[in-house]
Amino acid sequence: MVRKNSQFIIATHSPILMTYPGAEVYLLTEDGIHSVGFRETEHYQLTRRFLENPEKMLCYLLNMDDR
């Protein structure tokens, strides 16, 4: 399909799919649709923070910060 210049429109929250070479990422907001780099997406940033410090993120997500 690549050789035939096929295109796909995929709605995803997956930072892995967003990094596909040549992918165009669009962010839908109240202000409209904007083309962004995948690193600018909240999904990428959240996944990165989680992978950098899973214990801290789990404490935050499970509301265990004050223990």
PyMOL Python script that loads the backbone (N, CA, C, O; Angstrom):
from pymol import cmd

cmd.read_pdbstr("""\
ATOM      1  N   MET A   1       0.822  -1.192   0.000  1.00  0.00           N
ATOM      2  CA  MET A   1       0.000   0.000   0.000  1.00  0.00           C
ATOM      3  C   MET A   1       0.869   1.259   0.000  1.00  0.00           C
ATOM      4  O   MET A   1       0.478   2.286  -0.555  1.00  0.00           O
ATOM      5  N   VAL A   2       2.037   1.177   0.618  1.00  0.00           N
ATOM      6  CA  VAL A   2       2.934   2.328   0.632  1.00  0.00           C
ATOM      7  C   VAL A   2       3.348   2.697  -0.787  1.00  0.00           C
ATOM      8  O   VAL A   2       3.393   3.876  -1.139  1.00  0.00           O
ATOM      9  N   ARG A   3       3.643   1.712  -1.583  1.00  0.00           N
ATOM     10  CA  ARG A   3       4.073   1.963  -2.966  1.00  0.00           C
ATOM     11  C   ARG A   3       2.980   2.612  -3.807  1.00  0.00           C
ATOM     12  O   ARG A   3       3.270   3.264  -4.811  1.00  0.00           O
ATOM     13  N   LYS A   4       1.743   2.438  -3.406  1.00  0.00           N
ATOM     14  CA  LYS A   4       0.623   3.024  -4.142  1.00  0.00           C
ATOM     15  C   LYS A   4       0.190   4.360  -3.537  1.00  0.00           C
ATOM     16  O   LYS A   4      -0.851   4.904  -3.905  1.00  0.00           O
ATOM     17  N   ASN A   5       1.000   4.891  -2.599  1.00  0.00           N
ATOM     18  CA  ASN A   5       0.717   6.177  -1.951  1.00  0.00           C
ATOM     19  C   ASN A   5      -0.621   6.187  -1.230  1.00  0.00           C
ATOM     20  O   ASN A   5      -1.324   7.198  -1.221  1.00  0.00           O
ATOM     21  N   SER A   6      -0.966   5.067  -0.633  1.00  0.00           N
ATOM     22  CA  SER A   6      -2.207   4.997   0.139  1.00  0.00           C
ATOM     23  C   SER A   6      -2.078   5.846   1.397  1.00  0.00           C
ATOM     24  O   SER A   6      -0.980   6.056   1.913  1.00  0.00           O
ATOM     25  N   GLN A   7      -3.205   6.324   1.876  1.00  0.00           N
ATOM     26  CA  GLN A   7      -3.231   7.126   3.097  1.00  0.00           C
ATOM     27  C   GLN A   7      -4.278   6.564   4.040  1.00  0.00           C
ATOM     28  O   GLN A   7      -5.276   5.981   3.617  1.00  0.00           O
ATOM     29  N   PHE A   8      -4.029   6.752   5.324  1.00  0.00           N
ATOM     30  CA  PHE A   8      -4.977   6.343   6.354  1.00  0.00           C
ATOM     31  C   PHE A   8      -5.222   7.519   7.279  1.00  0.00           C
ATOM     32  O   PHE A   8      -4.306   8.282   7.586  1.00  0.00           O
ATOM     33  N   ILE A   9      -6.442   7.659   7.715  1.00  0.00           N
ATOM     34  CA  ILE A   9      -6.757   8.606   8.777  1.00  0.00           C
ATOM     35  C   ILE A   9      -7.015   7.765  10.012  1.00  0.00           C
ATOM     36  O   ILE A   9      -7.935   6.947  10.040  1.00  0.00           O
ATOM     37  N   ILE A  10      -6.191   7.972  11.039  1.00  0.00           N
ATOM     38  CA  ILE A  10      -6.296   7.188  12.267  1.00  0.00           C
ATOM     39  C   ILE A  10      -6.460   8.146  13.435  1.00  0.00           C
ATOM     40  O   ILE A  10      -5.626   9.028  13.640  1.00  0.00           O
ATOM     41  N   ALA A  11      -7.518   7.979  14.194  1.00  0.00           N
ATOM     42  CA  ALA A  11      -7.698   8.740  15.433  1.00  0.00           C
ATOM     43  C   ALA A  11      -7.114   7.892  16.554  1.00  0.00           C
ATOM     44  O   ALA A  11      -7.577   6.780  16.806  1.00  0.00           O
ATOM     45  N   THR A  12      -6.098   8.421  17.223  1.00  0.00           N
ATOM     46  CA  THR A  12      -5.423   7.618  18.243  1.00  0.00           C
ATOM     47  C   THR A  12      -4.914   8.478  19.388  1.00  0.00           C
ATOM     48  O   THR A  12      -4.713   9.684  19.243  1.00  0.00           O
ATOM     49  N   HIS A  13      -4.712   7.838  20.512  1.00  0.00           N
ATOM     50  CA  HIS A  13      -4.038   8.452  21.649  1.00  0.00           C
ATOM     51  C   HIS A  13      -2.652   7.842  21.809  1.00  0.00           C
ATOM     52  O   HIS A  13      -1.939   8.164  22.760  1.00  0.00           O
ATOM     53  N   SER A  14      -2.266   6.971  20.897  1.00  0.00           N
ATOM     54  CA  SER A  14      -1.016   6.223  21.013  1.00  0.00           C
ATOM     55  C   SER A  14       0.184   7.044  20.557  1.00  0.00           C
ATOM     56  O   SER A  14       0.296   7.386  19.380  1.00  0.00           O
ATOM     57  N   PRO A  15       1.088   7.363  21.495  1.00  0.00           N
ATOM     58  CA  PRO A  15       2.303   8.070  21.089  1.00  0.00           C
ATOM     59  C   PRO A  15       3.151   7.241  20.129  1.00  0.00           C
ATOM     60  O   PRO A  15       3.909   7.799  19.335  1.00  0.00           O
ATOM     61  N   ILE A  16       3.033   5.927  20.192  1.00  0.00           N
ATOM     62  CA  ILE A  16       3.808   5.070  19.294  1.00  0.00           C
ATOM     63  C   ILE A  16       3.333   5.252  17.851  1.00  0.00           C
ATOM     64  O   ILE A  16       4.154   5.399  16.946  1.00  0.00           O
ATOM     65  N   LEU A  17       2.025   5.245  17.631  1.00  0.00           N
ATOM     66  CA  LEU A  17       1.508   5.448  16.274  1.00  0.00           C
ATOM     67  C   LEU A  17       1.781   6.863  15.774  1.00  0.00           C
ATOM     68  O   LEU A  17       1.989   7.074  14.579  1.00  0.00           O
ATOM     69  N   MET A  18       1.780   7.832  16.689  1.00  0.00           N
ATOM     70  CA  MET A  18       2.022   9.217  16.291  1.00  0.00           C
ATOM     71  C   MET A  18       3.428   9.435  15.754  1.00  0.00           C
ATOM     72  O   MET A  18       3.665  10.400  15.027  1.00  0.00           O
ATOM     73  N   THR A  19       4.370   8.554  16.100  1.00  0.00           N
ATOM     74  CA  THR A  19       5.760   8.725  15.671  1.00  0.00           C
ATOM     75  C   THR A  19       6.054   8.067  14.326  1.00  0.00           C
ATOM     76  O   THR A  19       7.195   8.094  13.864  1.00  0.00           O
ATOM     77  N   TYR A  20       5.054   7.486  13.702  1.00  0.00           N
ATOM     78  CA  TYR A  20       5.269   6.828  12.409  1.00  0.00           C
ATOM     79  C   TYR A  20       5.903   7.823  11.433  1.00  0.00           C
ATOM     80  O   TYR A  20       5.424   8.951  11.319  1.00  0.00           O
ATOM     81  N   PRO A  21       6.965   7.433  10.731  1.00  0.00           N
ATOM     82  CA  PRO A  21       7.641   8.354   9.806  1.00  0.00           C
ATOM     83  C   PRO A  21       6.670   8.976   8.804  1.00  0.00           C
ATOM     84  O   PRO A  21       5.914   8.275   8.131  1.00  0.00           O
ATOM     85  N   GLY A  22       6.705  10.277   8.720  1.00  0.00           N
ATOM     86  CA  GLY A  22       5.851  10.995   7.785  1.00  0.00           C
ATOM     87  C   GLY A  22       4.442  11.251   8.288  1.00  0.00           C
ATOM     88  O   GLY A  22       3.628  11.846   7.582  1.00  0.00           O
ATOM     89  N   ALA A  23       4.145  10.805   9.511  1.00  0.00           N
ATOM     90  CA  ALA A  23       2.794  11.007  10.053  1.00  0.00           C
ATOM     91  C   ALA A  23       2.535  12.492  10.279  1.00  0.00           C
ATOM     92  O   ALA A  23       3.420  13.230  10.712  1.00  0.00           O
ATOM     93  N   GLU A  24       1.338  12.910   9.986  1.00  0.00           N
ATOM     94  CA  GLU A  24       0.905  14.272  10.283  1.00  0.00           C
ATOM     95  C   GLU A  24      -0.054  14.183  11.454  1.00  0.00           C
ATOM     96  O   GLU A  24      -1.063  13.480  11.387  1.00  0.00           O
ATOM     97  N   VAL A  25       0.259  14.894  12.526  1.00  0.00           N
ATOM     98  CA  VAL A  25      -0.541  14.841  13.745  1.00  0.00           C
ATOM     99  C   VAL A  25      -1.344  16.133  13.846  1.00  0.00           C
ATOM    100  O   VAL A  25      -0.801  17.233  13.738  1.00  0.00           O
ATOM    101  N   TYR A  26      -2.644  15.975  14.055  1.00  0.00           N
ATOM    102  CA  TYR A  26      -3.525  17.126  14.202  1.00  0.00           C
ATOM    103  C   TYR A  26      -4.152  17.091  15.581  1.00  0.00           C
ATOM    104  O   TYR A  26      -4.605  16.045  16.047  1.00  0.00           O
ATOM    105  N   LEU A  27      -4.173  18.239  16.225  1.00  0.00           N
ATOM    106  CA  LEU A  27      -4.761  18.383  17.545  1.00  0.00           C
ATOM    107  C   LEU A  27      -6.093  19.110  17.396  1.00  0.00           C
ATOM    108  O   LEU A  27      -6.153  20.202  16.829  1.00  0.00           O
ATOM    109  N   LEU A  28      -7.159  18.498  17.907  1.00  0.00           N
ATOM    110  CA  LEU A  28      -8.480  19.109  17.852  1.00  0.00           C
ATOM    111  C   LEU A  28      -8.756  19.790  19.179  1.00  0.00           C
ATOM    112  O   LEU A  28      -8.746  19.145  20.227  1.00  0.00           O
ATOM    113  N   THR A  29      -9.004  21.097  19.137  1.00  0.00           N
ATOM    114  CA  THR A  29      -9.289  21.872  20.344  1.00  0.00           C
ATOM    115  C   THR A  29     -10.547  22.701  20.123  1.00  0.00           C
ATOM    116  O   THR A  29     -11.141  22.675  19.045  1.00  0.00           O
ATOM    117  N   GLU A  30     -10.941  23.433  21.151  1.00  0.00           N
ATOM    118  CA  GLU A  30     -12.093  24.332  21.020  1.00  0.00           C
ATOM    119  C   GLU A  30     -11.824  25.422  19.989  1.00  0.00           C
ATOM    120  O   GLU A  30     -12.755  25.984  19.412  1.00  0.00           O
ATOM    121  N   ASP A  31     -10.533  25.721  19.759  1.00  0.00           N
ATOM    122  CA  ASP A  31     -10.156  26.765  18.808  1.00  0.00           C
ATOM    123  C   ASP A  31     -10.025  26.260  17.380  1.00  0.00           C
ATOM    124  O   ASP A  31      -9.776  27.046  16.465  1.00  0.00           O
ATOM    125  N   GLY A  32     -10.188  24.962  17.180  1.00  0.00           N
ATOM    126  CA  GLY A  32     -10.089  24.413  15.837  1.00  0.00           C
ATOM    127  C   GLY A  32      -9.116  23.252  15.752  1.00  0.00           C
ATOM    128  O   GLY A  32      -8.792  22.619  16.757  1.00  0.00           O
ATOM    129  N   ILE A  33      -8.660  22.984  14.549  1.00  0.00           N
ATOM    130  CA  ILE A  33      -7.741  21.878  14.279  1.00  0.00           C
ATOM    131  C   ILE A  33      -6.370  22.466  13.967  1.00  0.00           C
ATOM    132  O   ILE A  33      -6.236  23.375  13.147  1.00  0.00           O
ATOM    133  N   HIS A  34      -5.345  21.920  14.647  1.00  0.00           N
ATOM    134  CA  HIS A  34      -3.995  22.446  14.493  1.00  0.00           C
ATOM    135  C   HIS A  34      -3.017  21.307  14.215  1.00  0.00           C
ATOM    136  O   HIS A  34      -3.105  20.244  14.829  1.00  0.00           O
ATOM    137  N   SER A  35      -2.097  21.528  13.301  1.00  0.00           N
ATOM    138  CA  SER A  35      -1.031  20.569  13.042  1.00  0.00           C
ATOM    139  C   SER A  35       0.037  20.759  14.116  1.00  0.00           C
ATOM    140  O   SER A  35       0.483  21.880  14.359  1.00  0.00           O
ATOM    141  N   VAL A  36       0.451  19.658  14.761  1.00  0.00           N
ATOM    142  CA  VAL A  36       1.447  19.730  15.834  1.00  0.00           C
ATOM    143  C   VAL A  36       2.449  18.587  15.685  1.00  0.00           C
ATOM    144  O   VAL A  36       2.179  17.591  15.014  1.00  0.00           O
ATOM    145  N   GLY A  37       3.589  18.747  16.313  1.00  0.00           N
ATOM    146  CA  GLY A  37       4.536  17.649  16.410  1.00  0.00           C
ATOM    147  C   GLY A  37       4.059  16.693  17.492  1.00  0.00           C
ATOM    148  O   GLY A  37       3.400  17.118  18.442  1.00  0.00           O
ATOM    149  N   PHE A  38       4.377  15.415  17.366  1.00  0.00           N
ATOM    150  CA  PHE A  38       3.866  14.442  18.338  1.00  0.00           C
ATOM    151  C   PHE A  38       4.333  14.753  19.752  1.00  0.00           C
ATOM    152  O   PHE A  38       3.625  14.449  20.713  1.00  0.00           O
ATOM    153  N   ARG A  39       5.518  15.357  19.901  1.00  0.00           N
ATOM    154  CA  ARG A  39       6.031  15.694  21.238  1.00  0.00           C
ATOM    155  C   ARG A  39       5.193  16.778  21.921  1.00  0.00           C
ATOM    156  O   ARG A  39       5.255  16.936  23.140  1.00  0.00           O
ATOM    157  N   GLU A  40       4.420  17.514  21.144  1.00  0.00           N
ATOM    158  CA  GLU A  40       3.571  18.572  21.691  1.00  0.00           C
ATOM    159  C   GLU A  40       2.253  18.038  22.239  1.00  0.00           C
ATOM    160  O   GLU A  40       1.528  18.768  22.916  1.00  0.00           O
ATOM    161  N   THR A  41       1.934  16.789  21.958  1.00  0.00           N
ATOM    162  CA  THR A  41       0.642  16.260  22.392  1.00  0.00           C
ATOM    163  C   THR A  41       0.667  15.883  23.863  1.00  0.00           C
ATOM    164  O   THR A  41       1.691  15.446  24.389  1.00  0.00           O
ATOM    165  N   GLU A  42      -0.449  16.053  24.508  1.00  0.00           N
ATOM    166  CA  GLU A  42      -0.586  15.687  25.918  1.00  0.00           C
ATOM    167  C   GLU A  42      -0.363  14.186  26.114  1.00  0.00           C
ATOM    168  O   GLU A  42       0.185  13.767  27.134  1.00  0.00           O
ATOM    169  N   HIS A  43      -0.780  13.390  25.151  1.00  0.00           N
ATOM    170  CA  HIS A  43      -0.631  11.934  25.262  1.00  0.00           C
ATOM    171  C   HIS A  43       0.840  11.527  25.281  1.00  0.00           C
ATOM    172  O   HIS A  43       1.236  10.657  26.057  1.00  0.00           O
ATOM    173  N   TYR A  44       1.642  12.149  24.436  1.00  0.00           N
ATOM    174  CA  TYR A  44       3.075  11.860  24.432  1.00  0.00           C
ATOM    175  C   TYR A  44       3.705  12.306  25.750  1.00  0.00           C
ATOM    176  O   TYR A  44       4.472  11.559  26.359  1.00  0.00           O
ATOM    177  N   GLN A  45       3.384  13.515  26.187  1.00  0.00           N
ATOM    178  CA  GLN A  45       3.989  14.060  27.404  1.00  0.00           C
ATOM    179  C   GLN A  45       3.618  13.236  28.633  1.00  0.00           C
ATOM    180  O   GLN A  45       4.467  12.991  29.490  1.00  0.00           O
ATOM    181  N   LEU A  46       2.380  12.813  28.727  1.00  0.00           N
ATOM    182  CA  LEU A  46       1.948  11.996  29.860  1.00  0.00           C
ATOM    183  C   LEU A  46       2.631  10.629  29.844  1.00  0.00           C
ATOM    184  O   LEU A  46       3.085  10.148  30.882  1.00  0.00           O
ATOM    185  N   THR A  47       2.701  10.009  28.677  1.00  0.00           N
ATOM    186  CA  THR A  47       3.372   8.708  28.574  1.00  0.00           C
ATOM    187  C   THR A  47       4.845   8.838  28.935  1.00  0.00           C
ATOM    188  O   THR A  47       5.393   7.982  29.630  1.00  0.00           O
ATOM    189  N   ARG A  48       5.478   9.889  28.476  1.00  0.00           N
ATOM    190  CA  ARG A  48       6.898  10.108  28.794  1.00  0.00           C
ATOM    191  C   ARG A  48       7.099  10.279  30.293  1.00  0.00           C
ATOM    192  O   ARG A  48       8.000   9.670  30.869  1.00  0.00           O
ATOM    193  N   ARG A  49       6.264  11.107  30.935  1.00  0.00           N
ATOM    194  CA  ARG A  49       6.385  11.300  32.396  1.00  0.00           C
ATOM    195  C   ARG A  49       6.182   9.991  33.133  1.00  0.00           C
ATOM    196  O   ARG A  49       6.885   9.709  34.103  1.00  0.00           O
ATOM    197  N   PHE A  50       5.228   9.188  32.683  1.00  0.00           N
ATOM    198  CA  PHE A  50       4.970   7.907  33.336  1.00  0.00           C
ATOM    199  C   PHE A  50       6.178   6.984  33.203  1.00  0.00           C
ATOM    200  O   PHE A  50       6.601   6.374  34.185  1.00  0.00           O
ATOM    201  N   LEU A  51       6.728   6.878  32.012  1.00  0.00           N
ATOM    202  CA  LEU A  51       7.859   5.977  31.792  1.00  0.00           C
ATOM    203  C   LEU A  51       9.124   6.447  32.512  1.00  0.00           C
ATOM    204  O   LEU A  51       9.958   5.628  32.896  1.00  0.00           O
ATOM    205  N   GLU A  52       9.268   7.750  32.695  1.00  0.00           N
ATOM    206  CA  GLU A  52      10.436   8.278  33.406  1.00  0.00           C
ATOM    207  C   GLU A  52      10.370   8.010  34.903  1.00  0.00           C
ATOM    208  O   GLU A  52      11.408   7.858  35.547  1.00  0.00           O
ATOM    209  N   ASN A  53       9.161   7.950  35.469  1.00  0.00           N
ATOM    210  CA  ASN A  53       9.031   7.744  36.908  1.00  0.00           C
ATOM    211  C   ASN A  53       7.680   7.096  37.219  1.00  0.00           C
ATOM    212  O   ASN A  53       6.778   7.765  37.723  1.00  0.00           O
ATOM    213  N   PRO A  54       7.531   5.797  36.923  1.00  0.00           N
ATOM    214  CA  PRO A  54       6.236   5.133  37.103  1.00  0.00           C
ATOM    215  C   PRO A  54       5.746   5.135  38.547  1.00  0.00           C
ATOM    216  O   PRO A  54       4.544   5.255  38.787  1.00  0.00           O
ATOM    217  N   GLU A  55       6.644   5.007  39.499  1.00  0.00           N
ATOM    218  CA  GLU A  55       6.223   4.977  40.905  1.00  0.00           C
ATOM    219  C   GLU A  55       5.573   6.300  41.308  1.00  0.00           C
ATOM    220  O   GLU A  55       4.516   6.310  41.940  1.00  0.00           O
ATOM    221  N   LYS A  56       6.202   7.403  40.945  1.00  0.00           N
ATOM    222  CA  LYS A  56       5.654   8.722  41.272  1.00  0.00           C
ATOM    223  C   LYS A  56       4.304   8.937  40.588  1.00  0.00           C
ATOM    224  O   LYS A  56       3.365   9.442  41.203  1.00  0.00           O
ATOM    225  N   MET A  57       4.213   8.550  39.312  1.00  0.00           N
ATOM    226  CA  MET A  57       2.958   8.734  38.590  1.00  0.00           C
ATOM    227  C   MET A  57       1.843   7.879  39.175  1.00  0.00           C
ATOM    228  O   MET A  57       0.703   8.335  39.268  1.00  0.00           O
ATOM    229  N   LEU A  58       2.151   6.650  39.571  1.00  0.00           N
ATOM    230  CA  LEU A  58       1.124   5.798  40.181  1.00  0.00           C
ATOM    231  C   LEU A  58       0.649   6.383  41.500  1.00  0.00           C
ATOM    232  O   LEU A  58      -0.545   6.360  41.795  1.00  0.00           O
ATOM    233  N   CYS A  59       1.575   6.909  42.297  1.00  0.00           N
ATOM    234  CA  CYS A  59       1.171   7.561  43.549  1.00  0.00           C
ATOM    235  C   CYS A  59       0.239   8.729  43.257  1.00  0.00           C
ATOM    236  O   CYS A  59      -0.773   8.907  43.933  1.00  0.00           O
ATOM    237  N   TYR A  60       0.583   9.522  42.249  1.00  0.00           N
ATOM    238  CA  TYR A  60      -0.250  10.657  41.876  1.00  0.00           C
ATOM    239  C   TYR A  60      -1.617  10.190  41.380  1.00  0.00           C
ATOM    240  O   TYR A  60      -2.648  10.703  41.816  1.00  0.00           O
ATOM    241  N   LEU A  61      -1.624   9.223  40.474  1.00  0.00           N
ATOM    242  CA  LEU A  61      -2.882   8.742  39.898  1.00  0.00           C
ATOM    243  C   LEU A  61      -3.776   8.059  40.924  1.00  0.00           C
ATOM    244  O   LEU A  61      -5.001   8.131  40.830  1.00  0.00           O
ATOM    245  N   LEU A  62      -3.170   7.402  41.894  1.00  0.00           N
ATOM    246  CA  LEU A  62      -3.941   6.707  42.928  1.00  0.00           C
ATOM    247  C   LEU A  62      -4.159   7.582  44.156  1.00  0.00           C
ATOM    248  O   LEU A  62      -4.638   7.114  45.189  1.00  0.00           O
ATOM    249  N   ASN A  63      -3.801   8.859  44.029  1.00  0.00           N
ATOM    250  CA  ASN A  63      -3.997   9.841  45.094  1.00  0.00           C
ATOM    251  C   ASN A  63      -3.315   9.398  46.390  1.00  0.00           C
ATOM    252  O   ASN A  63      -3.901   9.468  47.471  1.00  0.00           O
ATOM    253  N   MET A  64      -2.076   8.945  46.263  1.00  0.00           N
ATOM    254  CA  MET A  64      -1.333   8.466  47.418  1.00  0.00           C
ATOM    255  C   MET A  64      -0.186   9.413  47.763  1.00  0.00           C
ATOM    256  O   MET A  64       0.744   9.009  48.461  1.00  0.00           O
ATOM    257  N   ASP A  65      -0.227  10.654  47.297  1.00  0.00           N
ATOM    258  CA  ASP A  65       0.863  11.604  47.516  1.00  0.00           C
ATOM    259  C   ASP A  65       1.119  11.904  48.980  1.00  0.00           C
ATOM    260  O   ASP A  65       2.256  12.175  49.365  1.00  0.00           O
ATOM    261  N   ASP A  66       0.083  11.859  49.800  1.00  0.00           N
ATOM    262  CA  ASP A  66       0.233  12.273  51.195  1.00  0.00           C
ATOM    263  C   ASP A  66       0.571  11.118  52.132  1.00  0.00           C
ATOM    264  O   ASP A  66       0.518  11.295  53.349  1.00  0.00           O
ATOM    265  N   ARG A  67       0.910   9.966  51.620  1.00  0.00           N
ATOM    266  CA  ARG A  67       1.249   8.827  52.479  1.00  0.00           C
ATOM    267  C   ARG A  67       2.715   8.771  52.757  1.00  0.00           C
ATOM    268  O   ARG A  67       3.176   7.874  53.464  1.00  0.00           O
TER     269      ARG A  67
END
""", "prot")
cmd.dss("prot")
cmd.show_as("cartoon", "prot")
cmd.util.cbc("prot")
cmd.orient("prot")
